[in-house]
Amino acid sequence: MLNPKKLEQVIQQFQDAVPQGVKDLGQDVEAKLKQIFQSQLAKLDLVTREEFDAQTQVLIRTREKLTELEKQFEQLLSQQEHK
């Protein structure tokens, strides 16, 4: 198996060997990509996790209420049939 510490050492040696200009270019590219991704994500119609969780709770309560109303409706139909 690969030794994780040895792998980290190799990666660090590689990073240390990369010229500063290439590192800077990589950082610039990373920053630009982040900017592009954020811009594109902002255009999507997404909701936050908090909004999603809140809507999930609303849906659960609505489903419970619907089930209760269905039971009441069935009881009323049953009473109507017995008359």
C-alpha atoms as one frame of an Amber mdcrd trajectory, in Angstrom:
protein
   0.000   0.000   0.000   0.985   3.599  -0.432   2.297   5.335   2.622   0.238
   8.541   3.032   3.143  10.421   4.629   5.450   9.468   1.771   2.809  10.588
  -0.734   2.493  13.943   1.045   6.269  14.354   0.944   6.348  13.702  -2.799
   3.541  16.183  -3.388   5.310  18.800  -1.263   8.570  18.255  -3.162   6.716
  18.675  -6.422   5.057  21.875  -5.228   8.387  23.224  -4.023   9.959  22.481
  -7.416   7.302  24.379  -9.379   8.535  27.882 -10.342   6.762  30.797  -8.662
   5.465  32.090 -12.000   3.643  28.828 -12.614   2.261  28.882  -9.071   0.992
  32.424  -9.599  -0.555  31.439 -12.925  -2.274  28.505 -11.234  -3.630  30.780
  -8.515  -4.875  33.258 -11.120  -6.586  30.490 -13.061  -8.131  29.119  -9.871
  -9.433  32.567  -8.911 -10.874  33.129 -12.375 -12.544  29.704 -12.390 -14.093
  30.387  -8.985 -15.398  33.701 -10.285 -16.892  32.036 -13.379 -18.486  29.228
 -11.327 -19.986  31.679  -8.850 -21.351  33.780 -11.688 -22.925  30.761 -13.383
 -24.336  29.382 -10.130 -25.896  32.757  -9.371 -27.835  32.480 -12.634 -29.371
  29.154 -11.604 -32.635  29.072  -9.711 -31.277  27.395  -6.585 -32.396  27.493
  -2.978 -30.280  27.367   0.127 -30.191  24.272   2.311 -32.110  26.184   4.989
 -34.875  27.066   2.511 -35.009  23.464   1.330 -35.261  22.146   4.896 -37.969
  24.668   5.748 -40.008  23.689   2.693 -39.549  20.011   3.562 -41.044  20.653
   7.002 -43.953  22.561   5.440 -44.552  19.649   3.082 -44.532  17.161   5.970
 -47.071  19.224   7.930 -49.233  19.642   4.814 -49.157  15.898   4.191 -50.186
  15.235   7.798 -53.064  17.711   7.499 -54.169  16.138   4.215 -54.193  12.684
   5.814 -56.300  14.002   8.691 -58.735  15.696   6.309 -59.034  12.492   4.275
 -59.962  10.601   7.452 -62.573  13.212   8.351 -63.977  13.068   4.837 -64.247
   9.272   4.980 -66.042   9.543   8.339 -68.501  12.047   6.922 -69.153   9.816
   3.900 -69.651   6.847   6.191 -72.127   8.809   8.353 -73.964   9.989   5.243
 -74.339   6.413   3.964 -75.819   5.219   7.248 -78.611   7.773   7.164
